[in-house]
Amino acid sequence: MTQIPEYVDGQLNLAGAESLVAKTVEAVAGAPVDRASSLDLGGIDSAFAIALHMHQPLIPAGGDDTRTADIISNLQWMMWHQDIGDNHNAPTFLWCYKRMGEFIPQLLGEGKRPRVMLEYSGTLLHGLRRMGADDVLDALRGITVGEGRDAVEWLGCPWGHAVAPSTPVQDFRLHVRAWQQHFAALFGTEALARVRGFSPAEMALPNHPDVAYEFVRTLVDCGFTWVLVQEHTVETPDGGPVRTPHLPHRLVCTNSKGETAEIVAVIKTQGSDTKLVAQMQPYYEARGLQPVELAGRRVPPLVTQIADGENGGVMMNEFPGKFHEVVRECSGTRTPMVTATEYLDQLFASGIKPSDLPVLQPVNQHRIWQKVKAGVGPKRLATAIEKLRAEDDRFHVDGGSWTDNISWVRGYDNVLAPMERASSLFHEKVLKKKVSTEDPRYRDALFHLLTAETSCFRYWGQGVWTEYGEELSRRAIERAESVR
């Protein structure tokens, strides 16, 4: 196994090993994950999977003056200021990031069959290292490369928790590649080869045809074989709702040039409520389901949920006991806990092919394709979209996420304009000049660009968070402009 250094001369190593990362994922393309699995789809009625999303942004708060302060983890700032607001939760948050490294070995030692999917943003992983939380990373390493690795599935994500609908498509690809390299540096290339699923930040799926196409292309090109999507961000080709949410689908995206990209989609049902996962609701929902027909075969349905792994009193306090209770109860039954890749590997081994899966597309695209045909080009597509907006002020191509009352574009000009300037300069001053990805200037500029594109600086509205976003964008612009 080739080791990628986590830091190079004090800089986080987010670039420079692109060829090794590409070779790693290409070597396992299309092959099932090498795991010791007792899952037999023919012997169960249904299955369920839970994923834990973990994220902390990086903020310019390591000092009194925002313009000169060190960039630190928001978690570290919370630890320093536990007397403010809800910051007293910081030690519990830190334990939440570590505790699966304790729960999985314990339950395996009892002879049970725990399963969990984990998604940690790159900003969180870097922040943990920089604040000296090596014990957290060591615990995670134990269930990533150790005996518990078959019980844990890591999901890829954008390094800086950037939302796909409003992040420049070329930058989103940089986020995905950066996360892969960072993960490989932490846990090794063999661990990276086992990462097949992708979890978009905020469950935000682009629905603009050209952006959605590039989103799927990026995932496929980066070696991912499936993506987690929120039920209400997709539609059937006739514009209807998802009819079989507990079966995998194909997410098919066509752009204005008529090009098509597709990937397997696992559907997350219902809204983003941490109580659903904290109280292990997917298990109880799955217990009421029976096999359904797919391509002439009877297959067990899969109930899938994702939630923040640390936010909220229920997740912080009730989840540990409930997780242990359900793992102990479901192990060896006809409603087992699984990971999505484990389920998909067994499904395709049974004779089902990806082409047998029902088709989905991003929400609102049916209305677009009624106005204009794929292949007419970006100008005519833009005209059709403007007509739809004029006819219905609720129509949008800002993308969809777990909450439809938030636009990731409208109302954030003061943040988006500096971010777009930073992105433009990075591509003009760094990429077009073909600065080596191993060059310290490249790594420095990339780190600041990806950090500035974190969704938190928009999600939390106006105030200190947008000020953080503006400051990080200023630094990203400064780094890009300094490249000569």
Disulfide bonds with the S-S distance in Angstrom:
none
